[in-house]
Amino acid sequence: MSRLSLCRYARIDHIIVLLIGIAMGASLNAMNNAVDKGMNSGPSKGTIKSLAQTPARNTVHVDEQGRPITKQQLLEPFVIPNLVGFSVATFLPGQVMMPPHSHETMHELFYVIEGRGMFQIDGRDLEVTPGTFLHMAPQEKHGIWVPKDFQEPLRMVVTGVAVGER
């Protein structure tokens, strides 16, 4: 797992702050470059949202049974330049996002907050549990699924930072 970063932390709030910091740092750097070039630098005011009050919505990923993977989108993609949104995704037992895929120009970040699931990263299977942080570099193949015999949904914070041309 040469390009995979895994960390386990006891406190979810610490890793979420770290995850937000990584994504925001990269996006703010890109935004500063955009300002220097007279390009879009994002909104002039921030936002405050509650996960409990953010409705779940379907993604484009649908399993063999026709059930979509859902997400609670806290920040829409590219509201902040280069930040590919910020959401909490939910995979139900038996849901699969395979075959593995990659993103040409995006670092994708995951942090497991509830449940268990499986990631396939560059051909290797890895079980993830609460507290697992994953960083997928551009062009790193990955797939996600929750085996049918796992009892609860897998919930993960998901964000990404676009690099290069989109």
N, C-alpha and C positions, 0 to 999 in steps of 0.2 A: 504494500500500500504506500508507494513512494510519494504520491501527491495527496494523500488523505490525512486530514488533521482530525484527531479525536481527542476530546478532553472530557473528563467527568468532574462535575462540581456538585457540592452538597446543596448549594442554594440556587434555585432557579433565577431569582432576581439578579444575582451577580452575573450569570452567563447571558441573560437577556440584555443587560446593560452593555456587556462586552460585545455581543453580537450587533447591537444597534450602533455601538461606537465604531466597529470595523466598517460596517456598511456606510454609515454616515461619513466617516473620515474619507473613504474613497470617493464618495459622491461629492462631498464638499471640495475635495481637491479638484475634481473634474469641474465643479461649478465655478471655482475660482479661475480655472483656465478659461471657462466659457465667458466669464465677466471680462477678463482681460481681452478677449477677442470680440466683445460686444454681442455675445450670444445669450440665449435664455439661461437664467440662473435659478429658476424655480420661483416658488411663491414668496411673497414678502412677509407672510405671517405663517406661523406654525399651526398645528392642530392638536387637539386632545380628544381621544376616543376611549370608550370603555369596551373591552372585549365582550363583556356580558351583554352589552347593548348593540353589538355589531352583528347583523344577521349573517347566517351562513348562506353562501351561494354556490351554485354548481360551477365546477371547472370544466374544461373541454375533455378531461380524462374520464372515461366511462369504462367500467369493468364489464366482464362477459355477461353479467346478469343485468346490465343496463343501469347500474347504480353509479352516479357520478361521484367522484371525489369532491369534497366540498372544502371551502375555505372562508374564513372571516377576514376580509381585506381591511386592514387598519390604515394602510397608506397605498393609494393607487400607484400602479407602475409609472415611472418616469415623471411623477409630480416634482420630484427632486431629480435633476439630471443624473443619469447613469444608475440610479437606484431603482431596481426592478421590483418596486413595491415592498410591502411588509405585511405578512398575513400569518394566520394560524390555519394550517391544513389538517383535515381529518380524513383518515383512511379507515374504513370499517373492516372487521374480520372478513377475509376472503377477497378483499379488493387488491387489484394488481395494477401497477403502472410499469409494464414491461412490454416489449423487450427494452433493454437498456438504451438510453439515449444520451446525447451530450449537447452542450451549448457551445457554439463556436466562439462567442465573445462574452461569456458571462461566468463570473464566479458565483456559485450558488451556495447558500449557507442554510443549514438545517439545525434546529435544536429541539430535541424530543422533550415534551413537557408531560405527556401522559401515554400510557400503554406501551406495547412492544410491537416491533415490526422488523422487517428485513430489508436491507439494502444490498444490491449487487453492485460492486464497484470494480471496474476493470476485470470482471470475471470471477471475483471473490465474493462469497456471501458473508454478510455480517449482521448479527442480531443487534438491534438498537433498543435501548431502554431509557426511561427518564434520566436526564442529565447528559445524554450523549450529544456531542456537537460534531457536525460533519461539514467539511468544506470541500466542494467539488470545483476544481479548477476548470477553466475552459478546455473543451474537448475531452474531458474525463467522463467515460461512459458510466452511467448509473441507472439503476432501476429500483423501484420500491414496491413492497407488497406486505400485506398482513395475512399470514396463514389463517385458514378457516378455523383451526383449532385454538387460535389465540382468542381469549374471552372478551377483550375490550378494544375499542378503537385506538388507533395510533394518532396522537395529536402532536404537531410539530410547528414551531415558528419557522417560517420560510422567508428568505429575502435573497437578493442577489445584486451584484454590481456589474454593469455592462462595461466592457473595456473595448477599445478599438471601434471600428465601424459596426453599426447594427445592421 
